């Protein structure tokens, strides 16, 4: 028989439509009972059943949709992927779990943050295969070897949860920084053997000071990633691609000009 636990959820609440002191972010404590198999998301749903005003995102409950990102005791996590018994801290004789919205992004309400900026950055890196050199279906499917697949497999696991942006100190200080998830996505498609855009996409993510060069390689994005995408590594690989591009592109352009003459 599963052991029962009693937790205190200390949840940061914020409603921009409230007036007075309640409008400012503040903590509210909720007592939640559950067994050893209760996830944080299960606990939040229990809280919401008693207090329907609590707002948070969730969808699949399986760590795939990436929508229930938040901070638990200061650490970025997916609420459906952590068990309460593993994150609860004993304080003054009670098991306490502190829950906050993700940092580095505006709070819309309670645990819901505005992720539009990171999403825009991800769209900007052209996250799709460009088969511009292929004439059509008659060229056949784009096949890959196991080695080619292995090169992009890790960065293909991103679920767009934005936990890496919440953990990134560079993005916290400079919102123009392209960020870890967008960089990992750029690397994923640039390194794909079936893509023909290659250098053009690299130019997009290395062309400005606030691009991948802004990364100071703290590595917190990779620590926070629930899918082990390792965006910090992807950023460093993009830097190498970018450096090679800066060297080889002028030479390539010069050769093209000579051929035209």
C-alpha positions in Angstrom: 0.0 0.0 0.0 1.4 3.4 -1.0 2.5 5.8 1.8 0.5 9.0 2.2 2.2 12.4 2.5 1.0 15.9 3.4 2.6 18.7 1.5 2.5 22.5 1.8 2.5 24.0 -1.7 3.9 27.6 -1.5 2.7 29.0 -4.8 3.5 32.4 -6.1 0.3 34.1 -7.2 -0.1 37.1 -9.5 -3.2 38.5 -11.2 -2.7 41.8 -13.2 -6.5 42.3 -12.9 -6.5 42.4 -9.1 -6.1 45.8 -7.3 -4.1 46.8 -4.3 -1.6 44.5 -2.6 -2.9 41.4 -4.3 -1.8 42.8 -7.6 1.9 42.3 -6.7 3.3 38.8 -6.8 2.9 37.1 -3.5 2.9 33.6 -2.0 -0.1 31.6 -0.9 0.2 28.3 1.0 -2.0 25.3 0.2 -2.2 22.0 2.1 -2.2 19.0 -0.3 -2.4 15.3 0.5 -1.0 12.7 -1.8 0.8 9.4 -2.1 4.4 8.7 -3.2 3.4 8.6 -6.8 1.9 12.1 -6.9 3.6 14.4 -9.4 3.8 18.1 -8.9 1.3 18.5 -11.7 -1.1 16.2 -9.8 -0.7 18.3 -6.7 -1.4 21.5 -8.6 -4.5 20.0 -10.1 -5.6 19.2 -6.5 -5.0 22.8 -5.5 -6.9 24.1 -8.5 -9.9 21.8 -7.7 -10.1 23.7 -4.3 -9.1 27.1 -5.8 -10.2 27.4 -9.4 -8.5 30.9 -9.7 -5.1 29.3 -9.8 -3.7 29.5 -13.3 -1.0 27.2 -14.9 -0.4 25.5 -18.2 -0.4 21.8 -18.8 -1.5 19.4 -21.5 -0.1 15.9 -22.1 1.1 14.9 -18.6 3.9 12.9 -20.2 6.7 15.4 -20.6 6.2 15.7 -24.3 4.2 18.9 -24.8 6.5 21.0 -22.7 3.7 23.3 -21.6 4.0 22.9 -17.8 7.4 24.5 -17.2 7.9 26.3 -13.9 10.3 26.7 -11.0 10.2 24.3 -8.1 12.4 25.4 -5.2 14.1 27.7 -7.7 14.9 25.0 -10.3 13.3 24.9 -13.8 11.3 21.7 -14.2 8.3 20.2 -16.0 5.6 19.8 -13.4 4.5 16.4 -14.8 8.0 15.0 -14.6 8.9 15.4 -11.0 7.4 13.6 -7.9 6.5 15.7 -4.9 8.3 13.4 -2.5 11.6 14.1 -4.4 11.4 17.9 -4.3 9.7 18.5 -1.0 11.9 20.1 1.7 11.3 19.7 5.4 10.7 23.2 7.0 9.4 23.7 10.5 8.1 20.2 10.6 6.2 20.2 7.3 7.1 19.1 3.7 7.2 22.3 1.7 7.3 22.8 -2.1 7.9 26.3 -3.4 6.4 26.9 -6.9 7.2 29.9 -9.0 6.6 30.9 -12.7 9.6 30.6 -15.0 12.1 33.5 -14.6 13.3 35.8 -17.4 9.9 36.0 -19.0 6.9 38.3 -18.2 4.2 36.8 -15.9 0.8 36.7 -17.4 -1.0 35.2 -14.4 0.2 33.1 -11.5 2.4 30.3 -13.0 1.8 31.3 -16.7 4.6 33.2 -18.4 4.7 35.0 -21.8 6.8 32.8 -24.1 6.3 34.8 -27.3 9.8 36.2 -27.4 11.6 32.8 -27.2 9.1 31.4 -29.7 9.8 34.2 -32.1 13.5 33.6 -31.8 13.0 29.9 -32.6 10.9 30.8 -35.7 13.6 33.3 -36.9 16.3 30.6 -37.3 14.3 28.9 -40.1 13.5 25.6 -38.2 12.7 23.5 -41.3 14.4 21.5 -44.0 15.1 23.5 -47.1 15.4 21.3 -50.1 16.0 24.1 -52.6 18.5 22.1 -54.6 16.0 19.3 -55.2 13.7 19.5 -58.2 10.8 17.6 -56.7 9.4 14.2 -55.6 11.3 12.4 -58.4 14.5 13.1 -56.5 13.3 10.5 -54.0 13.2 10.7 -50.2 16.0 12.3 -48.2 17.8 9.3 -46.8 20.3 9.4 -43.9 22.9 7.1 -42.6 23.0 6.2 -38.9 26.0 8.4 -38.4 24.2 11.4 -40.0 21.1 10.8 -37.9 23.2 10.5 -34.7 24.6 14.0 -35.4 21.2 15.6 -35.0 19.3 13.1 -32.9 19.9 14.8 -29.5 19.0 18.3 -30.7 15.8 16.9 -32.3 14.4 16.0 -28.8 13.5 19.7 -27.9 9.9 20.0 -26.7 9.9 23.9 -26.7 9.4 24.0 -22.9 11.5 27.2 -22.5 13.2 25.9 -19.3 16.5 26.7 -20.9 15.5 30.3 -21.4 14.4 30.4 -17.8 17.8 29.1 -16.7 19.9 31.2 -19.0 21.6 34.2 -17.2 22.6 35.8 -20.5 19.0 35.9 -21.8 18.0 37.2 -18.3 20.3 40.2 -18.9 19.9 40.7 -22.6 16.6 39.9 -24.3 18.2 40.4 -27.7 20.3 37.3 -27.2 19.1 34.5 -29.5 19.0 32.0 -26.6 19.7 28.3 -26.1 16.6 26.6 -27.6 16.7 28.7 -30.8 20.5 28.0 -31.2 20.0 24.3 -30.6 17.2 24.3 -33.3 19.5 26.2 -35.7 22.2 23.6 -35.2 19.8 20.7 -35.6 18.7 21.9 -39.1 22.1 23.2 -40.2 23.7 19.9 -39.3 21.0 17.9 -41.0 22.5 16.2 -44.1 19.2 16.7 -46.0 19.2 20.5 -45.6 20.4 22.7 -48.4 20.2 26.1 -46.6 23.2 25.4 -44.3 25.4 28.6 -44.6 22.4 30.9 -44.9 21.0 29.7 -41.6 24.4 30.0 -39.9 24.6 33.6 -41.2 21.3 34.4 -39.4 22.6 33.2 -36.0 26.2 34.6 -36.1 25.6 37.9 -37.9 25.0 40.0 -34.9 26.6 40.6 -31.5 23.4 39.3 -29.8 23.6 36.0 -31.6 25.4 32.9 -30.4 28.5 34.9 -29.6 26.7 36.3 -26.6 26.8 32.9 -24.9 29.2 32.8 -22.0 28.9 29.0 -21.7 27.5 28.9 -18.2 25.8 25.6 -19.1 22.7 26.1 -17.0 20.5 25.6 -20.1 21.7 22.0 -20.5 21.3 21.3 -16.8 17.7 22.5 -16.9 16.8 20.6 -20.2 14.4 17.8 -19.4 15.2 16.0 -22.7 19.0 16.2 -22.5 19.2 18.2 -25.7 22.3 19.9 -24.4 21.8 23.3 -26.0 25.0 24.6 -24.5 26.9 22.1 -26.7 24.8 23.1 -29.7 25.7 26.8 -29.2 29.4 26.0 -29.1 29.1 23.9 -32.3 27.4 26.8 -33.9 30.2 29.1 -32.9 32.6 26.8 -34.7 30.4 26.7 -37.8 30.2 30.4 -37.6 33.9 30.9 -37.3 34.5 28.7 -40.3 31.8 30.5 -42.2 33.4 33.8 -41.5 36.7 32.5 -43.0 35.4 30.5 -45.9 32.5 32.7 -47.1 34.6 35.7 -48.3 36.8 33.2 -50.2 33.8 31.5 -51.8 32.3 34.9 -52.8 35.6 35.9 -54.3 35.7 32.7 -56.4 32.1 33.2 -57.6 33.0 36.8 -58.7 36.0 35.6 -60.7 33.9 33.0 -62.4 31.4 35.6 -63.5 34.2 37.7 -65.0 
